[in-house]
Amino acid sequence: GGFRFPGAVTMIAADPSGLLTTAEAARLAGVARSTLRDWRRKGYLAPQGLDALGYPLHSAEAVRAAELKAQAKGIQASGIDPRQLRGRAA
């Protein structure tokens, strides 16, 4: 089965478990792989499994939850909600 985030393409995980590699999860979320590693370091994202080489695997749901948590923390830290800035001239 594939995974779908609103407004994103459907992606089928290469891993037979249906879990995503860091690269796949980053592509799905539209962020850099280093961002996912940062989310893991900050405790926003925990691996749901490991591949045959010991690299972390993630569910699409866990990636989405980490993305929402990172957004909320960013809004809390800056006091600026980027959703309120859309449509305004920079």
N, C-alpha and C positions, 0 to 999 in steps of 0.2 A: 504494500500500500504506500501511497505517496503522502506527503505532508503539505499542508497549505497554510500560509499566513495570509491574512487579508491583504490584497494588493500585490501578492508575490506569486511567483511561478510555483508549480507543483514540482516537488523533488522526490525521487525515490532513493532511499538510502542504499549504499553499496553493501553495507554489512547485512548479513542474513537476519540478524536480530531486529532489523528495522531502526537501529540506533544510528546516529550520524557521527561521522568523524569531525574533528575540529574544523577542517576545511569546509566540509559540507554544511555544518551548522553555521559557520560564518557566512557562507554564500547565501544560505537561506535567510539569515537575519539581516543581510546587507551590511555587514561589518567586517573589519579585518580579523584575521586569525588571532592577532595579538590582542584584540579587544576581548575575544572569548577567553584567552588566557588570563587577562586582567580580571574579568568577571569571576573566574575560578579563584584567583588569588584573593579577591575581595570577599569571597564567600557567597557570591550571588548565584553561582552555578557549580553544582557538584556533578561529577561523572556518574552516569547511570550504568556504566560498564567499561570494560577495557577490551581493545582489539587483541589480536594474536601477538602483537609486538608490545603490548602494555600501554598503548596510547589511549587516552580517554575517549569514550563514546557518550553521546548525549541524545536524549529524546527531544523531539521538536517542541513539546510542551515545556520542558525544562528550560530550553533556550529562550522561548517566548517569555516565561516567567522571569528569567534573569534580565532580559531586555527591559521589561517593565520596571523591575526593581532598580536597574541602573538609571533609567529615565527619572524615576521618582527621586532617587538619591541626588541626581544632578539638579533637578528642580529645587529640592530642599536646600542644597548647598549654595546655589546661585540666587535663589529667590526669583528666578525668571522662568516662566513656563514658555517654551518655544512655540507651543501651539497657539499662544496668544499673540505671537509676533508675526505669524503667517499673514501674508497679504499686505503687510506694511512695507513701505519703501525703506531700504537700508540707508 
